[in-house]
């Protein structure tokens, strides 16, 4: 018998252990499902935000307030279709597959969108690097305008160019896509148009910092290392890392000096220099230039040339024809000893010559033979390309001309009359960079950092020319600089914009005091006092040029009908169903509505998982268990499963608790219930379902994270749920409230709903109600507003408890609503 008892004890112990393991496994499974449900819901909120951002941007683009190119539209629409699929998938996982028909609608919309964007290039395809000698075949789209033209000069004209290779636009596209930066880059033009230069400076600096911080894809690093070794069998001491954007050096859009290039770069610094040159495509002057020339962000997609540094005895810039008179048989040459970087940037004056057929111009920098060779190279390039050429060149130690860059000469028609009205001569001299006459008040710009305050119609006067002045050329009446040459970058840009410009006018800053009204006759290189009248021929400030920027509006028009219209507007309509989703906007609206319906029952899962929750030790008329999804409850030592209100660090839960714990709400005192109200409750209790069927007295549950709360209360015979996200992102903040049921008769329950509705309306909620069911929403408010409303809801939750028994007449809802809003909570 004893042995049998021992066997029985062991069997019972084994069964208990198996049962315990099974219960623990069930609890773990329930906890995992619980957390997964929360993550799916958060994914729905994120995908919904992304889709609504797409809808907003397409609407802005359709109205002409936002520039979107076809490639950008295609990329974002495909991402939007994927977001719609995520919404459909996650909703069905939350709702047990009740809305499976949504998959068919999303698939059809995706198919229709693919048909609409078929053939639109979204990714720059091609090798990550190409040898410079192959850049001509690769063309501007892959090698950029500058490197493609340089390779063509070598291949078709037999001219000397440096050894090197090109990091292509495919590499830039790959890098920006991998870093998730394209959208920020694309928005810069809109920042300029809507918010101005100061906002653009800040936005561009943020993009630059992001580009410099983002890791380069390993494939790009490997391609650059391998191509460097092939291009330079004997590694040079240093290389030049030069910009070569898609539209750079194009006719009428030189981009002169708009992008950065770096000289004297050691091999180990090439990738860092590459990032900086790439980032310059999104600098303020680059964005402003493209925007005002009618170009899109893809026109600035950056290829980068890595070419050998040439040990130069002299260098400079040559125009194969004078910019102001292309018919004259002369080659204009700006030359210095050593590097020509200072001439191009406008920091150095250098030597300025016009070289005729005999190359007999007197030069202190170049010999007659060298002048002849420079002239011959410039004219050879003009002959090949068919238009006058702007050529950057150096002469190496062997006396040979090496071409570093070539592009069409920027020419200009004189703006205004050739003669100004009489006036006191204030300054004369220098050289004409762009002919014409302009009048305005003098504005000193000692450095480019002072451009943000430049007023419309001003005459810009500076110590030296600077291509960054392009940021204000659309509002300059004229430009005068003390240092600079007509062959410099700024001079090219001034001619593109048609701004009368004098460069190299010594003493201009002193001769032309700030605020002085002047007339600049750039054609005659003189400045006189007074404002030239428009009738006399002075030019008005240039008007910004606008363009289609890549044909964006037409591209947008093709996809808008499938993305932005909202047909599902009434959740109570029988048409509010998956089969009636005719746009991505409809999908987002449907999923958002249904997801919140599901989440109102989120607390039901918590009842199955008490072992992973904390019992809240607080002075409340309800027992509350708190389930922490992460970051919602302060760390507690050991196995302690009880927490105090001060242990709750969840932002929305802490705010809600502050209302629940309002000391002026004396829920602990007997409520003055009327006899009719009491009898109503008794009658409903006798006639209605039993209390256990309604789960009367069941625990309340709060599911929390650092910024999320779902609080389910089933107190007495009424049910309420508060679901909220409250964090730093205003667009994601919300409070949704649901209340139903009660112990009294239908009329009293509906009056309590009228009380709740009046209070919530006054607090800014959008409220809907049917019978004794109320739902209320507050969406997209700042954190401070949301926390205040959650505290109000905490108070309201206690004040509404058993209030239906006091709702004897139709006037009572308003009376109690006014008392609550006046802070008279002791009445409850």
BELURTA-V810801 format. One record per run of one state. SS is the DSSP state (2 for helix, 1 for strand, 0 for the rest). FROM is the first residue (numbers start at 1). TO is the last residue. If there is no record, write none. Layout:
BEGIN
SS,FROM,TO
SS,FROM,TO
END
This chain:
BEGIN
0,1,1
2,2,62
0,63,69
2,70,94
0,95,100
2,101,117
0,118,128
1,129,131
2,132,138
0,139,139
2,140,157
0,158,159
1,160,161
0,162,163
1,164,167
0,168,168
2,169,178
0,179,181
2,182,186
0,187,187
2,188,195
0,196,196
2,197,213
0,214,217
2,218,231
0,232,238
1,239,245
0,246,249
1,250,250
0,251,252
1,253,253
0,254,261
1,262,265
0,266,266
2,267,282
0,283,283
2,284,292
1,293,293
0,294,296
2,297,300
0,301,301
1,302,308
0,309,311
1,312,319
0,320,321
1,322,322
0,323,324
1,325,325
0,326,330
1,331,337
0,338,340
2,341,345
0,346,350
1,351,355
0,356,367
2,368,385
0,386,388
1,389,396
0,397,400
1,401,408
0,409,414
1,415,415
0,416,424
1,425,428
0,429,430
1,431,434
0,435,435
1,436,444
0,445,447
2,448,453
0,454,457
1,458,464
0,465,466
2,467,475
1,476,483
0,484,488
2,489,497
0,498,499
1,500,503
0,504,507
2,508,511
0,512,516
1,517,521
2,522,524
0,525,525
1,526,529
0,530,533
2,534,536
0,537,538
1,539,539
0,540,544
1,545,545
0,546,551
2,552,563
0,564,577
2,578,580
0,581,583
2,584,599
0,600,602
2,603,606
0,607,609
2,610,612
0,613,613
1,614,617
0,618,623
1,624,630
0,631,632
1,633,633
0,634,641
1,642,644
2,645,647
1,648,648
0,649,650
2,651,660
0,661,674
2,675,687
0,688,699
1,700,705
0,706,707
1,708,715
0,716,717
1,718,725
0,726,729
2,730,732
0,733,733
1,734,741
0,742,745
2,746,762
0,763,765
1,766,770
0,771,772
1,773,779
0,780,782
2,783,799
0,800,802
2,803,806
0,807,811
2,812,821
0,822,824
2,825,827
0,828,828
END
